[in-house]
């Protein structure tokens, strides 16, 4: 069983602290990284499977509650505890997909066996560093509750894996691979009181730090994000590529991941504004995605009832420094829903018009990028583990931006939401600052009266309702990213 007691590496009281200050001032100053010499302890990288859980400080210790009567990083702890990093292991989707699908697939199929380790390496890195290859035979305890909400109440100690992506793990990282991908990070965590690594020496010059500090260029570099936000499937396909998408974007290298996702107080971060980093990594949630992309409708100003009207909708990813949507791109959905309404209150749904230059009925533009409930996808392509579900669970005929993962032929070449089975990938997601023009053709009904207002809404959802229902978890809300309208006056 995984040990569940919390072990702190420090915690001296006032008596010991005063004794050290009176008797050993030089040692204390050096230990805090405040002397004229650099901090003397640079730990060697920890090995996977050789880093006990207690090498990492419990996240609550960063708050400072009860230690020397201080509040050290209370604001950062509160930011982190409301962030998805704190839920990396305990979020309802992660728990259901890992224990009900991924581990079962890994047990049955040697080709995807490593998924049992791979998921843990980024979602519960402390458990990964401690357990290593033993994760092939066992897993961290399944969380008793999902959507972990941390608090500072007495006795609020969680399983080590439940800490998700936590303070001491990130701030003891010493290196990542080139390119950063598939959790190729190195940790310098040891049984000692490790110096904490970061882009700023906030405690430098103050006499009450509980640890030393090392200025780390890595923590100001998007590479540190890429080690987990870029991922390949066992079949060699890039199933997550947010870091690579940024490298190929017009934002590289000036605007970094940290500049947008760790903004605090409404100011730009790091080298752009010199502000403080937030530990709440804003992502694909409301209101963060609202306004990320723009919409514009170009339609004729006048028409007659019964006339066929051609119009275009231009959608542009204006503000995301990577493709939109990104991350778990096989689950994320971004779609344009177009309606028309006349002066009498009649309303109609306007589906996307298939491009006339796509003569091939098997072209991805037809089979993947138009919403439909007639096509199914598999949570796992193994029929012994999963059953098919509606691919989109959306209104028919809307333009859809997402990625499609196809499982290997030996599993029947099925569309799958199991990213570790991706053998072929089709994507039409929005690239940064590149307008996408969609063509529509619609016959105005004969009974239409007055002006007809065409309205387009660009909507985002983190997961299809069909997938949430299959996993028996809460459905994800639909977030309106943007909207546009144009009036066609009837003559």
LUMTILUM-711464 format. One record per residue (C-alpha): residue number from 1; residue in one letter; chain; x, y, z. Coordinates in Angstrom, 1 decimal, m for minus. Each point is the difference from the previous one (the first is absolute). Layout:
// LUMTILUM-711464
R  resi  resn  chain       X       Y       Z
R   NUM     A      A       X       Y       Z
...
// end
This chain:
// LUMTILUM-711464
R  resi  resn  chain       X       Y       Z
R     1     X      A     0.0     0.0     0.0
R     2     X      A     1.1     3.6    m0.6
R     3     X      A     1.0     1.7     3.2
R     4     X      A    m2.5     2.7     0.9
R     5     X      A     1.6     1.8     3.0
R     6     X      A     1.6     3.4    m0.6
R     7     X      A     3.6     0.4     0.8
R     8     X      A     1.5     3.4     0.1
R     9     X      A     3.7     0.6    m0.6
R    10     X      A     0.2     3.1     2.2
R    11     X      A    m2.1     1.7     2.6
R    12     X      A     2.4     1.4     2.7
R    13     X      A    m1.7     2.0     2.8
R    14     X      A     1.0     3.4     1.3
R    15     X      A     2.4    m1.4     2.6
R    16     X      A     2.1    m1.8    m2.6
R    17     X      A    m0.2     2.9    m2.4
R    18     X      A     1.2     2.5     2.6
R    19     X      A     2.8    m2.3     1.0
R    20     X      A     1.2    m0.3    m3.5
R    21     X      A    m0.2     3.8    m0.5
R    22     X      A     2.1     0.6     3.1
R    23     X      A     2.6    m2.7    m0.3
R    24     X      A     0.3    m0.7    m3.7
R    25     X      A    m0.8     3.1    m2.0
R    26     X      A     2.4    m0.7    m2.8
R    27     X      A    m1.4    m3.5    m0.5
R    28     X      A    m3.5     1.3     0.1
R    29     X      A     0.6     2.7    m2.6
R    30     X      A     1.8    m2.4    m2.3
R    31     X      A    m2.8    m2.6     0.4
R    32     X      A    m2.6     2.6    m1.0
R    33     X      A     1.9     0.8    m3.1
R    34     X      A     0.7     3.6     1.4
R    35     X      A     3.7     0.0     0.4
R    36     X      A     2.6     1.2    m2.4
R    37     X      A     0.5    m3.6    m1.3
R    38     X      A    m2.5    m1.8    m2.1
R    39     X      A    m2.2    m2.6     1.6
R    40     X      A     2.3    m3.0     0.5
R    41     X      A    m2.4    m2.8    m0.6
R    42     X      A    m0.8    m1.1    m3.6
R    43     X      A    m1.7    m3.4     0.1
R    44     X      A     0.6    m2.6    m2.6
R    45     X      A    m3.1    m0.9    m2.1
R    46     X      A    m2.3    m2.4     1.8
R    47     X      A    m0.7    m3.3    m1.6
R    48     X      A    m3.4    m1.3    m0.9
R    49     X      A    m1.0    m2.6     2.6
R    50     X      A     2.7     1.2     2.3
R    51     X      A    m1.6     3.1     1.3
R    52     X      A    m2.1    m0.7     3.2
R    53     X      A    m3.2     2.0     0.5
R    54     X      A     1.5     1.8     2.9
R    55     X      A     2.7     1.6    m2.2
R    56     X      A    m2.8     2.4    m1.0
R    57     X      A    m1.4     2.6     2.4
R    58     X      A    m3.8    m0.2     0.5
R    59     X      A    m1.7     2.9    m1.9
R    60     X      A    m1.5     1.3     3.3
R    61     X      A     3.6     0.6     1.3
R    62     X      A     0.4     2.7    m2.6
R    63     X      A    m2.9     1.8     1.6
R    64     X      A     2.2     0.2     3.2
R    65     X      A    m2.9    m0.8     2.3
R    66     X      A     1.4    m0.8     3.4
R    67     X      A     3.7     0.3    m0.9
R    68     X      A     1.8     2.7     1.9
R    69     X      A    m3.4     1.8     0.2
R    70     X      A     0.4     1.2    m3.6
R    71     X      A    m2.0     0.1    m3.1
R    72     X      A     2.6    m0.5    m2.7
R    73     X      A    m1.8    m0.6    m3.3
R    74     X      A    m3.6     0.1     1.0
R    75     X      A    m1.2     1.9    m3.0
R    76     X      A     1.8    m2.4    m2.4
R    77     X      A    m1.4    m3.0     1.9
R    78     X      A    m3.5     1.4    m0.3
R    79     X      A     0.5     0.6    m3.8
R    80     X      A     1.3    m3.5    m0.5
R    81     X      A    m2.8    m1.7     2.0
R    82     X      A    m2.6     1.4    m2.4
R    83     X      A     2.0    m1.0    m3.1
R    84     X      A    m0.4    m3.0    m2.2
R    85     X      A     3.6    m1.1     0.9
R    86     X      A    m1.2    m0.7     3.5
R    87     X      A    m2.7    m2.3    m1.5
R    88     X      A     2.3    m1.7    m2.5
R    89     X      A    m0.5    m3.3     1.6
R    90     X      A    m3.3     0.4     1.7
R    91     X      A    m2.1     1.6    m2.7
R    92     X      A    m3.1    m2.1    m0.9
R    93     X      A     1.0    m0.5    m3.6
R    94     X      A     3.6    m1.0     0.9
R    95     X      A    m1.1    m2.5     2.6
R    96     X      A    m2.6    m1.6    m2.3
R    97     X      A     2.1    m0.2    m3.1
R    98     X      A     3.1    m1.3     1.8
R    99     X      A    m1.6    m2.7     2.2
R   100     X      A    m2.9    m1.0    m2.2
R   101     X      A     1.7     0.2    m3.4
R   102     X      A     3.8     0.6    m0.2
R   103     X      A     1.1    m2.5     2.6
R   104     X      A    m2.3    m2.7    m1.3
R   105     X      A     1.3     0.6    m3.5
R   106     X      A     3.6    m0.1     1.3
R   107     X      A    m0.6    m3.2     1.8
R   108     X      A    m1.5    m1.7    m3.2
R   109     X      A     2.2     1.4    m2.7
R   110     X      A     3.8     0.0     0.2
R   111     X      A     0.2     2.7    m2.7
R   112     X      A    m1.5     2.6     2.3
R   113     X      A     1.2    m1.4     3.3
R   114     X      A     2.1     3.1     0.7
R   115     X      A    m3.1     2.1     0.3
R   116     X      A    m0.3    m1.3     3.5
R   117     X      A     3.2     1.9     0.8
R   118     X      A    m0.4     2.8    m2.5
R   119     X      A    m3.2     1.5     1.5
R   120     X      A     1.5     0.0     3.5
R   121     X      A     3.2     1.7    m1.1
R   122     X      A    m1.7     3.3    m0.7
R   123     X      A    m3.2    m0.2     2.0
R   124     X      A     1.5    m1.3     3.2
R   125     X      A     3.8     0.6    m0.4
R   126     X      A     0.8    m0.6     3.7
R   127     X      A    m1.4    m3.5    m0.3
R   128     X      A     1.7    m0.5    m3.3
R   129     X      A     3.4     1.0     1.5
R   130     X      A    m0.5    m2.2     3.0
R   131     X      A    m1.5    m3.2    m1.6
R   132     X      A     1.6    m0.1    m3.4
R   133     X      A    m0.5    m3.2    m2.0
R   134     X      A    m2.0    m1.5     2.8
R   135     X      A    m2.9     1.9    m1.4
R   136     X      A    m0.2    m2.7    m2.6
R   137     X      A    m1.2    m2.3     2.7
R   138     X      A    m1.8     2.4     2.3
R   139     X      A    m1.5     3.4    m0.1
R   140     X      A    m0.2     2.8     2.5
R   141     X      A    m3.1    m0.3     2.2
R   142     X      A    m3.2     1.0    m1.8
R   143     X      A    m1.1     3.3     1.5
R   144     X      A    m2.9    m0.3     2.4
R   145     X      A    m1.5     3.2    m1.4
R   146     X      A     0.5     1.7    m3.3
R   147     X      A     0.7     3.7    m0.7
R   148     X      A     2.3     0.4     2.9
R   149     X      A    m0.6     3.3     1.8
R   150     X      A     3.0     0.8     2.3
R   151     X      A    m0.4     1.8     3.3
R   152     X      A     2.1     0.9     3.0
R   153     X      A    m2.2    m1.6     2.6
R   154     X      A     1.7    m2.1     2.6
R   155     X      A     0.4    m3.6    m1.1
R   156     X      A    m0.6     0.8    m3.7
R   157     X      A     2.7    m2.3    m1.3
R   158     X      A    m0.6    m1.7    m3.3
R   159     X      A     1.6    m3.0    m1.6
R   160     X      A     3.3     0.8    m1.5
R   161     X      A    m1.2    m0.6    m3.6
R   162     X      A    m3.0     2.3     0.8
R   163     X      A     2.3     2.9     0.1
R   164     X      A     0.0     0.0    m3.7
R   165     X      A     2.6     2.5    m1.4
R   166     X      A     1.1     1.8     3.1
R   167     X      A     2.4     2.7     1.2
R   168     X      A     3.1    m2.0     1.0
R   169     X      A    m0.1    m2.2    m3.0
R   170     X      A     0.2     2.9    m2.4
R   171     X      A     2.4     2.1     2.1
R   172     X      A     2.5    m2.9     0.3
R   173     X      A     0.1    m0.7    m3.8
R   174     X      A     3.6     0.4    m1.3
R   175     X      A    m0.3    m0.8    m3.7
R   176     X      A    m2.2    m1.2    m2.8
R   177     X      A     0.9    m1.8    m3.2
R   178     X      A     0.5     1.4    m3.5
R   179     X      A    m2.6     0.1    m1.3
R   180     X      A    m2.1     0.0     3.1
R   181     X      A    m2.6    m2.8    m0.4
R   182     X      A    m1.5    m3.0     1.8
R   183     X      A     1.1     1.0     3.6
R   184     X      A     3.7     0.1    m0.8
R   185     X      A     0.7     2.2     3.0
R   186     X      A     2.6    m0.4     2.7
R   187     X      A    m0.6     0.7     3.7
R   188     X      A     2.6     1.1     2.5
R   189     X      A    m2.1    m1.0     3.0
R   190     X      A     1.9    m1.5     2.9
R   191     X      A    m0.5    m0.9     3.6
R   192     X      A     1.6     3.3     1.0
R   193     X      A    m1.5     3.4     0.1
R   194     X      A     0.2     0.7    m3.7
R   195     X      A     0.5     3.5    m1.3
R   196     X      A    m3.0     1.1    m2.0
R   197     X      A     0.5     0.8    m3.7
R   198     X      A    m1.9     2.8    m1.7
R   199     X      A     0.3     3.0    m2.2
R   200     X      A     0.2     2.5     2.9
R   201     X      A     1.8     0.0     3.3
R   202     X      A    m3.0     1.5     2.0
R   203     X      A     1.4    m1.1     3.4
R   204     X      A     3.5     1.4    m0.7
R   205     X      A     1.0     2.6     2.5
R   206     X      A    m2.5    m1.2     2.6
R   207     X      A     0.9    m1.9     3.1
R   208     X      A    m2.9    m2.3     0.3
R   209     X      A     0.1    m2.3    m3.0
R   210     X      A    m0.4    m3.7     0.8
R   211     X      A     2.2    m1.0    m2.9
R   212     X      A     2.6     1.2    m2.4
R   213     X      A    m0.8     1.3    m3.4
R   214     X      A     1.5    m0.5    m3.4
R   215     X      A    m0.7     2.2    m3.0
R   216     X      A    m1.1    m2.4    m2.7
R   217     X      A    m0.3     1.1    m3.7
R   218     X      A    m1.9    m3.3    m0.6
R   219     X      A    m2.9     1.4     2.0
R   220     X      A    m0.2     3.0    m2.3
R   221     X      A     0.2    m2.2    m3.1
R   222     X      A    m3.1    m1.6    m1.7
R   223     X      A     2.0    m3.2    m0.3
R   224     X      A    m1.0    m0.7     3.6
R   225     X      A    m3.6    m0.1    m1.2
R   226     X      A     0.8    m2.1    m3.1
R   227     X      A     1.2    m3.0     2.0
R   228     X      A    m3.6    m0.8     0.8
R   229     X      A    m2.0     2.0    m2.5
R   230     X      A     1.6    m1.8    m2.9
R   231     X      A    m0.7    m3.7    m0.2
R   232     X      A     0.4    m2.9    m2.5
R   233     X      A    m2.1    m3.1    m0.2
R   234     X      A     1.6    m3.5     0.1
R   235     X      A    m0.4     0.1    m3.8
R   236     X      A     2.2     3.1    m0.4
R   237     X      A    m2.8     2.6    m0.6
R   238     X      A     0.0     3.4     1.7
R   239     X      A    m3.2    m0.1     2.0
R   240     X      A     0.7     3.2     2.0
R   241     X      A     2.1     2.7    m1.6
R   242     X      A    m0.8     3.3     1.8
R   243     X      A     3.7     0.8     0.4
R   244     X      A     0.9    m0.9    m3.6
R   245     X      A    m3.0     2.0    m1.2
R   246     X      A     1.4     3.0     1.8
R   247     X      A     3.4    m0.5    m1.6
R   248     X      A    m1.7     0.2    m3.4
R   249     X      A    m2.1     3.0     0.8
R   250     X      A     0.6     3.7    m0.6
R   251     X      A     0.2     0.5     3.7
R   252     X      A     3.3    m1.9     0.3
R   253     X      A     2.4     0.9     1.5
R   254     X      A    m1.2     3.4     1.4
R   255     X      A    m3.2    m1.0     1.8
R   256     X      A     0.5    m3.2     2.1
R   257     X      A    m2.4    m2.4     1.7
R   258     X      A     0.6     1.7     3.4
R   259     X      A    m0.9     3.4    m1.4
R   260     X      A    m3.6    m1.0    m0.6
R   261     X      A    m0.6    m2.9     2.3
R   262     X      A     1.6     1.4     3.2
R   263     X      A    m1.1     3.6    m0.3
R   264     X      A    m0.7     1.6     3.4
R   265     X      A    m1.7     3.3     0.7
R   266     X      A    m0.8     0.5    m3.7
R   267     X      A     3.6     0.7    m0.9
R   268     X      A     2.3    m1.9    m2.3
R   269     X      A     2.5    m2.3     1.6
R   270     X      A     3.7    m0.7     0.0
R   271     X      A     2.2     2.0    m2.3
R   272     X      A    m3.0     2.0    m1.4
R   273     X      A    m1.2     1.6     3.2
R   274     X      A     2.1    m1.2     2.9
R   275     X      A    m3.1    m0.9     1.9
R   276     X      A    m0.7    m2.8     2.4
R   277     X      A    m0.9    m3.5    m1.3
R   278     X      A    m3.3    m1.4     0.9
R   279     X      A    m0.3    m3.7     0.9
R   280     X      A    m3.5    m0.2    m1.5
R   281     X      A     0.8    m1.1    m3.6
R   282     X      A    m3.0     1.4    m1.9
R   283     X      A    m1.1    m2.4    m2.8
R   284     X      A    m3.0    m1.3    m1.9
R   285     X      A    m2.7     1.2     2.3
R   286     X      A    m2.4     3.0     0.2
R   287     X      A     0.8     2.8    m0.1
R   288     X      A     3.4    m0.8    m1.3
R   289     X      A    m1.1    m1.2    m3.4
R   290     X      A    m2.5     2.7    m0.6
R   291     X      A     1.1     2.3    m2.7
R   292     X      A     3.0    m2.2    m1.0
R   293     X      A    m1.3    m0.1    m3.6
R   294     X      A    m1.9     2.5    m2.1
R   295     X      A    m2.9    m0.4    m2.4
R   296     X      A    m1.1     2.1    m2.9
R   297     X      A    m3.0    m0.6    m2.4
R   298     X      A     0.1     1.4    m3.5
R   299     X      A    m3.5    m0.2    m1.5
R   300     X      A    m2.0     2.0    m2.6
R   301     X      A    m2.0     2.9     1.4
R   302     X      A    m3.1    m0.7    m2.1
R   303     X      A    m1.8    m3.1    m1.3
R   304     X      A    m3.5    m1.4    m0.8
R   305     X      A    m2.0    m2.8     1.6
R   306     X      A     0.9    m3.2    m1.7
R   307     X      A     3.4     1.3    m1.2
R   308     X      A     3.2    m1.9     0.6
R   309     X      A     2.4     2.0     2.0
R   310     X      A     3.8    m0.7     0.1
R   311     X      A     1.9     1.3     3.0
R   312     X      A     3.3    m0.7     1.7
R   313     X      A     1.0    m0.2     3.7
R   314     X      A     3.6     0.8     0.8
R   315     X      A     1.4    m1.4     3.3
R   316     X      A     3.4     0.9     1.3
R   317     X      A     2.0    m1.3     2.9
R   318     X      A     1.0     3.5     1.3
R   319     X      A     1.3    m0.6     3.5
R   320     X      A     1.2    m3.6     0.5
R   321     X      A     3.7    m0.5    m0.5
R   322     X      A    m0.6    m3.5    m1.2
R   323     X      A    m2.7    m1.8    m2.0
R   324     X      A    m3.6     0.3     1.3
R   325     X      A    m1.1    m2.2     1.5
R   326     X      A     3.1    m1.5     1.4
R   327     X      A     1.0    m2.5     2.7
R   328     X      A    m2.2    m3.1    m0.1
R   329     X      A    m0.9     0.9    m3.6
R   330     X      A    m1.9    m3.2    m0.7
R   331     X      A    m2.6     1.0     2.7
R   332     X      A    m0.1     3.8    m0.3
R   333     X      A    m2.7     1.3    m2.3
R   334     X      A    m0.3     3.4    m1.7
R   335     X      A    m2.8     0.5    m2.4
R   336     X      A    m2.0     2.7    m1.9
R   337     X      A    m3.8    m0.2     0.5
R   338     X      A    m1.8     2.2    m2.5
R   339     X      A    m3.7     1.1     0.2
R   340     X      A    m2.3     2.5    m1.7
R   341     X      A    m2.9     1.8     1.4
R   342     X      A    m2.5     2.3    m1.7
R   343     X      A    m2.1     2.9     1.3
R   344     X      A    m3.0    m2.2     0.6
R   345     X      A     2.0    m2.3     2.3
R   346     X      A     0.5    m2.9    m2.4
R   347     X      A     3.4    m1.7     0.5
R   348     X      A     2.1    m2.4    m2.0
R   349     X      A     3.2    m2.0     0.5
R   350     X      A     2.5     0.5    m2.9
R   351     X      A     2.4    m2.9    m0.5
R   352     X      A     3.5     0.4    m1.4
R   353     X      A     0.0    m0.3    m3.8
R   354     X      A     2.4    m2.7    m1.2
R   355     X      A     2.8     1.3    m2.2
R   356     X      A    m0.6    m0.6    m3.7
R   357     X      A     3.7    m0.7    m0.6
R   358     X      A    m0.1    m3.0     2.4
R   359     X      A    m1.2    m2.6    m2.5
R   360     X      A     1.2    m2.9     2.1
R   361     X      A    m2.8    m1.0     2.4
R   362     X      A     2.8    m1.5     2.3
R   363     X      A     1.8     3.4     0.3
R   364     X      A     0.5     1.0     3.6
R   365     X      A    m2.0     3.2    m0.7
R   366     X      A    m3.1    m2.2    m0.4
R   367     X      A     0.6    m2.8     2.5
R   368     X      A     1.8     1.6     2.9
R   369     X      A    m0.7     3.8     0.0
R   370     X      A    m3.8     0.1    m0.1
R   371     X      A    m1.9    m0.9     3.1
R   372     X      A    m2.0    m3.2     0.0
R   373     X      A    m1.4    m2.5     2.4
R   374     X      A    m0.1    m2.7    m2.6
R   375     X      A     3.7    m0.7     0.4
R   376     X      A     1.3    m1.7     3.0
R   377     X      A     3.2     0.1     2.0
R   378     X      A     1.4    m2.4     2.6
R   379     X      A     1.2     0.9     3.5
R   380     X      A     2.3    m3.0    m0.5
R   381     X      A     0.2    m1.9    m3.3
R   382     X      A    m0.1    m3.3     1.8
R   383     X      A    m3.7    m1.2     0.0
R   384     X      A     0.8    m2.1     3.1
R   385     X      A     0.6     3.3     1.9
R   386     X      A    m2.2     2.6    m1.6
R   387     X      A    m2.9     0.5    m2.3
R   388     X      A    m0.6     2.7    m2.8
R   389     X      A    m1.5     3.4     0.8
R   390     X      A    m1.2     2.9    m2.2
R   391     X      A     3.1     1.7    m1.2
R   392     X      A    m1.2     3.6     0.4
R   393     X      A    m3.2     0.2     1.9
R   394     X      A    m0.7     3.4    m1.7
R   395     X      A    m2.6     1.3    m2.4
R   396     X      A     0.4    m1.4    m3.5
R   397     X      A     1.8     1.9    m2.7
R   398     X      A     2.1     2.5     1.8
R   399     X      A     3.7     0.8    m0.8
R   400     X      A     2.1    m1.8     2.6
R   401     X      A     3.7     0.7     0.9
R   402     X      A     1.7    m2.9     1.8
R   403     X      A     2.3    m3.0    m0.5
R   404     X      A    m0.9    m3.5    m0.9
R   405     X      A     2.0    m2.9     1.3
R   406     X      A    m0.2    m3.3    m1.9
R   407     X      A     1.1    m3.2     1.7
R   408     X      A     2.3    m2.6    m1.7
R   409     X      A    m1.4    m2.3    m2.6
R   410     X      A     0.4    m3.0     2.3
R   411     X      A    m2.7     1.5     2.2
R   412     X      A    m2.3     0.7    m2.9
R   413     X      A     1.1     3.6    m0.9
R   414     X      A    m2.5     1.7     2.2
R   415     X      A    m0.4     3.6     1.0
R   416     X      A     1.1     0.0     3.6
R   417     X      A     0.2     2.4     3.0
R   418     X      A     2.8    m2.2     1.4
R   419     X      A     3.0     2.2    m0.9
R   420     X      A     2.4    m2.8     0.7
R   421     X      A    m1.5    m1.9    m3.0
R   422     X      A     0.6     2.8    m2.5
R   423     X      A     1.5    m1.5    m3.1
R   424     X      A    m1.4     2.6    m2.5
R   425     X      A    m0.9     3.6     0.8
R   426     X      A    m2.2     2.5    m2.0
R   427     X      A    m0.2     3.5     1.3
R   428     X      A    m1.6     3.3    m1.2
R   429     X      A     0.5     2.1     3.1
R   430     X      A     0.5     3.7    m0.2
R   431     X      A     3.6     1.1    m0.3
R   432     X      A     1.1     3.3     1.6
R   433     X      A    m0.9     3.1    m2.0
R   434     X      A    m1.0    m1.9    m3.1
R   435     X      A    m3.5     0.8    m1.2
R   436     X      A    m2.2    m2.8    m1.0
R   437     X      A    m2.8     0.8    m2.5
R   438     X      A    m3.1    m2.2     0.0
R   439     X      A    m2.5     0.1    m2.9
R   440     X      A    m3.7    m0.2     0.6
R   441     X      A    m2.9    m0.1    m2.5
R   442     X      A    m3.6     0.3     1.2
R   443     X      A    m3.3     0.5    m1.7
R   444     X      A    m2.1     2.5     1.9
R   445     X      A    m3.5    m1.6     0.7
R   446     X      A    m2.9     1.4    m1.9
R   447     X      A    m1.9     0.8     3.3
R   448     X      A     2.9     2.2     1.3
R   449     X      A    m1.1     3.5     1.0
R   450     X      A     1.9     3.2     0.5
R   451     X      A     3.8    m0.1     0.6
R   452     X      A     1.6    m3.4     0.5
R   453     X      A     2.8     0.1     2.5
R   454     X      A     2.7    m2.7    m0.5
R   455     X      A     1.8    m0.7     3.3
R   456     X      A     3.1    m2.2     0.5
R   457     X      A     1.2    m1.2     3.4
R   458     X      A     3.4    m1.5     0.5
R   459     X      A    m0.4    m2.5     2.8
R   460     X      A     2.6    m2.0     2.0
R   461     X      A    m0.4    m3.1     2.2
R   462     X      A     2.7    m2.0     1.7
R   463     X      A    m1.6    m3.4    m0.6
R   464     X      A    m3.0    m1.4    m2.0
R   465     X      A    m3.0    m0.7     2.2
R   466     X      A     0.0    m3.5    m1.3
R   467     X      A     3.5    m0.6     1.4
R   468     X      A    m1.0     1.5     3.4
R   469     X      A    m3.1    m2.1     0.1
R   470     X      A     2.0    m3.1    m0.8
R   471     X      A     2.5     0.7     2.8
R   472     X      A    m2.9     0.9     2.4
R   473     X      A     1.5     3.4     0.8
R   474     X      A    m1.3     3.5    m0.2
R   475     X      A    m0.7     1.4    m3.5
R   476     X      A     2.3     2.9    m0.9
R   477     X      A    m1.7     3.4    m0.6
R   478     X      A    m0.2     1.6    m3.4
R   479     X      A     1.9     3.3    m0.1
R   480     X      A    m0.7     2.6    m2.6
R   481     X      A     3.3     1.2    m1.3
R   482     X      A    m1.4     2.7    m2.3
R   483     X      A    m3.0     0.9    m2.1
R   484     X      A    m0.8     2.1    m3.1
R   485     X      A    m3.1     1.0    m1.9
R   486     X      A    m1.0     1.6    m3.3
R   487     X      A    m3.4     1.2    m1.2
R   488     X      A    m1.4    m0.8    m3.5
R   489     X      A    m2.9     2.3    m0.8
R   490     X      A    m2.8    m1.5    m2.1
R   491     X      A    m1.4     1.9    m2.9
// end
